[in-house]
Amino acid sequence: MTESDIFIKFVRQTFSFLVTEFKMKYENEKINGNVFYDIHYRDKDKVISISLETIENYFQVILFKLHGGQMPDYDDKTRTIHLNKLNQSILKTVDKVEFADNNNFFEDIRTENETERMILKSAKDLRICLKHYDR
């Protein structure tokens, strides 16, 4: 199995809640050699982009709000929201019980390296944020 296969499999497992709970569709994946991996989930209002740049081990999750079914420009701060911005606005409103329930949801997922730990943490954060997003 290639590194990109391992990444795709782990992301699909870890972010499976996007399909099961939030009714998003696994849209596509872009693999650029062994340097950049990007996976998209989509519903009628948004696209979630999950990407890893392997040289710097830089992982990011971005929520793109669609307008007329179209992706916004990356520079459009009102419709391109990085997970860390969602975390800043939403996680401070979440109580300990919800964090505990969320951790229990992911308890069967095992990580083997730092990249997988980053992916799992982002999945946990995103799941909570999406439960409170647009309320």
Backbone hydrogen bonds, N-H to C=O, Kabsch-Sander energy under -0.5 kcal/mol:
donor,donor_aa,acceptor,acceptor_aa,energy
6,I,2,T,-2.3
7,F,3,E,-2.6
8,I,4,S,-2.7
9,K,5,D,-2.6
10,F,6,I,-2.5
11,V,7,F,-2.8
12,R,8,I,-2.7
13,Q,9,K,-2.0
14,T,10,F,-2.9
15,F,11,V,-3.0
16,S,13,Q,-1.0
18,L,15,F,-2.0
19,V,16,S,-1.2
20,T,16,S,-2.4
21,E,17,F,-2.4
22,F,17,F,-1.6
23,K,19,V,-0.7
24,M,18,L,-3.0
25,K,42,R,-3.1
27,E,25,K,-0.8
27,E,40,H,-2.5
28,N,40,H,-1.0
30,K,38,D,-3.1
32,N,36,F,-3.2
33,G,31,I,-0.7
35,V,32,N,-2.1
36,F,32,N,-1.4
37,Y,52,L,-2.5
38,D,30,K,-2.2
39,I,50,I,-2.6
40,H,28,N,-2.7
41,Y,48,I,-2.1
42,R,25,K,-2.4
43,D,46,K,-2.4
47,V,64,F,-2.1
48,I,41,Y,-2.8
49,S,47,V,-0.6
49,S,62,I,-3.0
50,I,39,I,-2.8
51,S,49,S,-0.5
51,S,60,Q,-2.7
52,L,37,Y,-2.6
53,E,58,Y,-2.8
54,T,35,V,-2.7
54,T,52,L,-0.6
55,I,35,V,-0.5
57,N,53,E,-0.6
58,Y,53,E,-2.3
59,F,57,N,-0.6
60,Q,51,S,-2.5
62,I,49,S,-2.4
63,L,81,I,-3.2
64,F,47,V,-3.1
64,F,62,I,-0.6
65,K,63,L,-0.6
65,K,79,R,-3.0
66,L,45,D,-3.0
66,L,64,F,-0.5
67,H,70,Q,-2.1
70,Q,67,H,-1.4
76,D,73,D,-1.8
77,K,75,D,-1.3
79,R,76,D,-1.1
80,T,76,D,-1.5
81,I,63,L,-3.2
81,I,79,R,-0.5
82,H,80,T,-0.6
83,L,61,V,-2.5
85,K,82,H,-1.1
86,L,82,H,-1.7
87,N,83,L,-3.0
88,Q,84,N,-1.9
89,S,85,K,-1.7
90,I,86,L,-2.5
91,L,87,N,-1.4
92,K,87,N,-0.6
93,T,90,I,-2.3
94,V,91,L,-1.4
99,F,95,D,-1.8
100,A,96,K,-2.5
101,D,97,V,-2.7
102,N,98,E,-2.4
103,N,99,F,-2.6
104,N,100,A,-2.2
105,F,101,D,-1.7
106,F,102,N,-1.2
107,E,104,N,-1.1
109,I,106,F,-2.0
110,R,108,D,-0.6
117,R,113,N,-1.9
118,M,114,E,-2.2
119,I,115,T,-2.3
120,L,116,E,-2.6
121,K,117,R,-2.4
122,S,118,M,-2.2
123,A,119,I,-2.3
124,K,120,L,-2.4
125,D,121,K,-2.5
126,L,122,S,-3.0
127,R,123,A,-2.4
128,I,124,K,-1.7
129,C,125,D,-2.7
130,L,126,L,-3.0
131,K,127,R,-1.3
132,H,128,I,-0.9
132,H,129,C,-0.9
133,Y,129,C,-1.4
135,R,132,H,-1.2
